[in-house]
Amino acid sequence: MQLAIAIIDAFTNQPFRGNPAATILVDQFPEDAQMQQIAAEINLSETAFVKPLKQNHFHLRWFTPKQEVPLCGHATLAIAHYLRELSTISTDVPLVFSTLSGDLHISFEESLIVMDFPAVLYKNCSARSQQVLAEIFCDQSYEVLGQADDYIAVVLSSEEAIQNFQPQYDRIAQLDGFGFIVTAIADPEQPYDFVSRFFAPKAGIPEDPVTGSAHCSLTPYWAKRLSKSHLKAKQLSARTGELQVSDHGTRVLIKGEAITFLRGQITNR
């Protein structure tokens, strides 16, 4: 088996920043177990496998080192960038990815890639998860946003509190779902509106550098709280990354840039 692979840094225009994703274009998907083995071997937060269906229409699947997931923002951005770089798509009409989260429509605005994702609203999380959160934040103030699909989120008091947050991975792994978000309003002098960090130890991702899918729930929350439909966001991981997001009711637009870091080939002998 030989498969072409590219590693793309997403939500950045600089190498070694943003969130790296592996992108693999296939004629037919390998067996699920084999795709999971490849994702585990690559050991990035996400590996995207994409199969062409027709012009500008592809079937897209995402794997963490431990499991397949229903939605991933940075790997979607990465594969859209890669397909544009290969000149295998037309950028004059939308690019469509059929996924476990339905059809996702991608468009291009010069260097920006625009992803149309489903919005997700927070609901009350379980009493057990609330108890775990109380243990995580026993010595600092926090506000529970709730659970949005597989992600639980809390608001902290400041950008500094997000930056200084020390994750307790064993306790985070006890929360419902597999993703945990901490978020706050950005400092007033910053050119962005809100900040966040994202952790998913149960999925083999201790801390994700930039998480597009987390902004499917963060965007409607901050849009309402800040009375703004168009916002700028920054994820405060060590690599950092920037996003432009827009609230459109049941949908969220997420914009970002990407840059190719590596092209190579997987060889299985």
C-alpha positions as CSV (number, residue, x, y, z in Angstrom):
1,M,0.0,0.0,0.0
2,Q,1.3,3.4,-0.9
3,L,-0.7,6.6,0.0
4,A,0.3,10.2,-0.6
5,I,0.2,12.2,2.6
6,A,0.5,15.9,3.4
7,I,0.8,17.6,6.7
8,I,-0.9,21.0,6.8
9,D,-0.7,23.6,9.5
10,A,-4.2,25.0,9.8
11,F,-5.5,28.3,11.2
12,T,-2.2,30.0,10.5
13,N,-0.1,31.3,7.6
14,Q,3.2,30.4,9.3
15,P,4.8,27.0,9.6
16,F,5.2,25.5,13.1
17,R,2.1,27.4,14.3
18,G,-1.7,26.6,14.2
19,N,-2.8,23.0,14.2
20,P,-1.1,20.4,12.1
21,A,-3.4,17.8,10.4
22,A,-2.5,14.9,8.2
23,T,-4.4,14.7,4.9
24,I,-4.7,11.6,2.8
25,L,-6.4,11.5,-0.6
26,V,-7.6,8.0,-1.5
27,D,-9.5,6.4,-4.4
28,Q,-11.2,4.1,-1.9
29,F,-11.1,4.2,1.9
30,P,-8.9,1.6,3.5
31,E,-10.5,-0.7,6.1
32,D,-11.5,1.3,9.2
33,A,-9.0,-0.5,11.4
34,Q,-6.2,0.4,9.0
35,M,-7.2,4.1,8.9
36,Q,-7.2,4.0,12.7
37,Q,-3.7,2.4,12.7
38,I,-2.5,5.1,10.3
39,A,-3.9,7.9,12.5
40,A,-2.3,6.3,15.6
41,E,1.0,6.0,13.8
42,I,1.0,9.6,12.6
43,N,-0.2,10.7,16.1
44,L,-1.4,14.1,15.3
45,S,-4.7,15.3,16.8
46,E,-6.4,14.5,13.5
47,T,-5.8,12.6,10.3
48,A,-8.3,13.3,7.4
49,F,-9.1,10.7,4.7
50,V,-10.9,12.1,1.7
51,K,-12.3,10.2,-1.3
52,P,-13.5,11.9,-4.5
53,L,-17.2,11.5,-5.4
54,K,-17.5,13.9,-8.3
55,Q,-16.1,17.3,-9.2
56,N,-15.8,19.5,-6.0
57,H,-17.6,16.8,-4.0
58,F,-15.7,14.4,-1.6
59,H,-16.4,12.0,1.2
60,L,-14.4,13.1,4.3
61,R,-13.6,11.1,7.4
62,W,-11.5,12.2,10.5
63,F,-9.6,10.0,12.9
64,T,-7.8,11.0,16.2
65,P,-5.1,8.6,17.4
66,K,-7.8,6.7,19.2
67,Q,-11.1,7.1,17.4
68,E,-13.1,8.3,14.5
69,V,-14.9,11.6,15.2
70,P,-18.0,13.2,13.6
71,L,-16.5,16.7,13.0
72,C,-13.1,18.3,12.8
73,G,-12.5,21.9,11.8
74,H,-8.8,22.2,11.4
75,A,-8.5,19.0,9.4
76,T,-11.3,20.1,7.1
77,L,-9.5,23.4,6.6
78,A,-6.3,21.5,5.9
79,I,-7.8,19.2,3.3
80,A,-9.5,22.1,1.5
81,H,-6.2,23.9,1.4
82,Y,-4.5,20.8,0.1
83,L,-7.0,20.2,-2.7
84,R,-6.8,23.8,-3.7
85,E,-3.0,23.5,-3.8
86,L,-3.2,20.4,-5.9
87,S,-5.5,22.3,-8.4
88,T,-7.9,19.4,-8.3
89,I,-10.9,21.5,-7.5
90,S,-12.6,24.7,-8.8
91,T,-12.4,27.6,-6.3
92,D,-15.2,29.4,-8.2
93,V,-17.9,27.1,-6.8
94,P,-18.4,25.6,-3.3
95,L,-16.4,22.6,-2.3
96,V,-18.6,20.0,-0.6
97,F,-17.5,17.4,1.9
98,S,-20.0,14.6,2.8
99,T,-19.3,13.7,6.5
100,L,-20.8,12.2,9.6
101,S,-22.1,15.7,10.4
102,G,-23.8,16.1,7.0
103,D,-22.7,18.0,3.9
104,L,-20.2,20.7,4.7
105,H,-19.8,23.5,2.2
106,I,-16.4,25.2,1.8
107,S,-15.7,28.4,-0.1
108,F,-12.6,30.5,-0.7
109,E,-12.0,34.3,-0.1
110,E,-8.4,34.9,-1.4
111,S,-6.1,33.3,1.2
112,L,-9.0,32.5,3.6
113,I,-10.9,29.3,3.6
114,V,-14.5,29.6,4.7
115,M,-16.2,26.6,6.3
116,D,-20.0,26.4,6.8
117,F,-20.6,24.2,9.9
118,P,-23.6,23.4,12.1
119,A,-24.1,25.6,15.2
120,V,-24.3,23.7,18.5
121,L,-25.9,25.2,21.6
122,Y,-24.9,24.4,25.2
123,K,-27.3,22.4,27.4
124,N,-27.0,21.5,31.1
125,C,-24.3,18.9,31.7
126,S,-24.8,16.0,34.1
127,A,-24.5,16.3,37.9
128,R,-21.4,14.0,37.8
129,S,-19.7,16.3,35.3
130,Q,-20.5,19.3,37.4
131,Q,-18.9,17.6,40.4
132,V,-15.8,16.9,38.4
133,L,-15.7,20.6,37.3
134,A,-15.9,21.6,40.9
135,E,-12.9,19.5,41.7
136,I,-10.9,20.9,38.8
137,F,-11.7,24.5,39.7
138,C,-11.8,24.2,43.5
139,D,-9.6,27.3,44.0
140,Q,-10.8,29.6,41.2
141,S,-14.0,31.1,39.9
142,Y,-15.7,29.7,36.8
143,E,-19.0,29.6,35.0
144,V,-20.3,26.3,33.5
145,L,-21.6,26.8,30.0
146,G,-22.8,23.2,29.8
147,Q,-22.4,20.5,27.2
148,A,-22.6,20.8,23.4
149,D,-22.6,17.4,21.8
150,D,-19.3,15.8,23.1
151,Y,-17.8,19.0,24.5
152,I,-18.2,20.6,27.9
153,A,-17.2,24.2,28.3
154,V,-16.6,26.7,31.1
155,V,-15.9,30.4,31.1
156,L,-13.0,31.8,33.2
157,S,-12.5,35.3,34.5
158,S,-9.9,36.5,32.0
159,E,-7.5,35.8,29.2
160,E,-4.8,35.5,31.7
161,A,-6.8,32.8,33.6
162,I,-7.1,30.8,30.3
163,Q,-3.3,31.2,29.6
164,N,-2.4,30.1,33.1
165,F,-4.9,27.2,33.4
166,Q,-3.1,24.0,34.4
167,P,-5.1,21.0,33.0
168,Q,-5.6,18.0,35.2
169,Y,-5.9,15.4,32.4
170,D,-7.1,12.5,34.7
171,R,-10.0,14.6,36.0
172,I,-10.8,16.0,32.5
173,A,-11.0,12.4,31.3
174,Q,-13.8,11.8,33.8
175,L,-16.1,14.4,32.2
176,D,-18.9,13.3,29.9
177,G,-18.1,13.4,26.2
178,F,-14.5,13.6,25.1
179,G,-13.7,17.4,24.8
180,F,-13.3,20.1,27.3
181,I,-13.2,23.9,26.5
182,V,-12.1,26.8,28.7
183,T,-12.9,30.2,27.3
184,A,-12.9,33.9,28.3
185,I,-13.3,37.4,26.9
186,A,-10.1,38.7,25.3
187,D,-8.2,41.5,27.0
188,P,-9.5,44.9,25.8
189,E,-6.3,45.8,23.9
190,Q,-6.2,42.6,21.9
191,P,-7.4,42.5,18.2
192,Y,-9.6,39.5,18.9
193,D,-12.8,39.1,20.9
194,F,-12.5,35.9,22.8
195,V,-9.9,33.2,23.6
196,S,-10.1,29.5,24.4
197,R,-8.1,26.3,25.0
198,F,-9.3,22.7,24.2
199,F,-8.4,19.4,25.8
200,A,-9.4,15.8,24.8
201,P,-7.3,13.3,26.7
202,K,-9.9,10.5,26.2
203,A,-9.4,10.9,22.4
204,G,-5.6,10.8,22.6
205,I,-5.4,14.6,22.4
206,P,-4.0,16.1,25.7
207,E,-4.3,19.7,24.3
208,D,-5.4,20.5,20.8
209,P,-3.5,23.5,19.3
210,V,-6.6,25.0,17.4
211,T,-10.0,23.5,17.4
212,G,-12.4,24.5,14.7
213,S,-15.3,22.3,15.9
214,A,-15.2,23.9,19.4
215,H,-16.1,27.2,17.8
216,C,-19.4,25.7,16.5
217,S,-20.6,26.2,20.1
218,L,-18.3,29.1,21.2
219,T,-19.4,31.3,18.3
220,P,-23.2,31.4,19.1
221,Y,-22.4,31.9,22.8
222,W,-20.0,34.8,22.4
223,A,-22.0,36.3,19.6
224,K,-25.0,36.6,22.0
225,R,-22.9,37.7,25.0
226,L,-21.0,40.3,23.1
227,S,-23.9,41.4,20.8
228,K,-21.7,40.8,17.7
229,S,-22.4,38.4,14.8
230,H,-18.8,38.6,13.4
231,L,-16.0,37.8,15.8
232,K,-12.3,37.1,15.9
233,A,-11.0,34.3,18.1
234,K,-7.6,33.1,19.3
235,Q,-6.8,29.7,20.8
236,L,-4.1,30.1,23.4
237,S,-2.2,26.8,23.0
238,A,1.6,26.8,22.8
239,R,1.4,27.0,18.9
240,T,-1.6,29.4,19.0
241,G,-4.0,29.9,16.1
242,E,-6.5,32.5,14.9
243,L,-10.0,32.2,13.5
244,Q,-12.7,34.5,12.1
245,V,-16.2,33.3,13.0
246,S,-19.7,34.4,12.2
247,D,-23.0,33.4,13.9
248,H,-25.8,32.6,11.4
249,G,-28.4,31.0,13.6
250,T,-28.3,27.3,12.9
251,R,-25.0,27.6,11.1
252,V,-21.5,29.0,11.9
253,L,-19.0,30.3,9.4
254,I,-15.4,29.6,10.4
255,K,-12.6,31.3,8.4
256,G,-8.9,30.6,8.5
257,E,-5.7,30.2,6.6
258,A,-3.4,27.2,6.2
259,I,0.1,26.3,5.0
260,T,1.6,23.1,3.8
261,F,4.5,21.8,5.9
262,L,5.2,18.4,4.4
263,R,4.4,16.1,1.5
264,G,5.3,12.5,1.5
265,Q,4.2,8.9,1.1
266,I,3.0,6.2,3.4
267,T,4.5,2.8,2.4
268,N,3.3,-0.4,4.0
269,R,5.4,-3.4,3.0
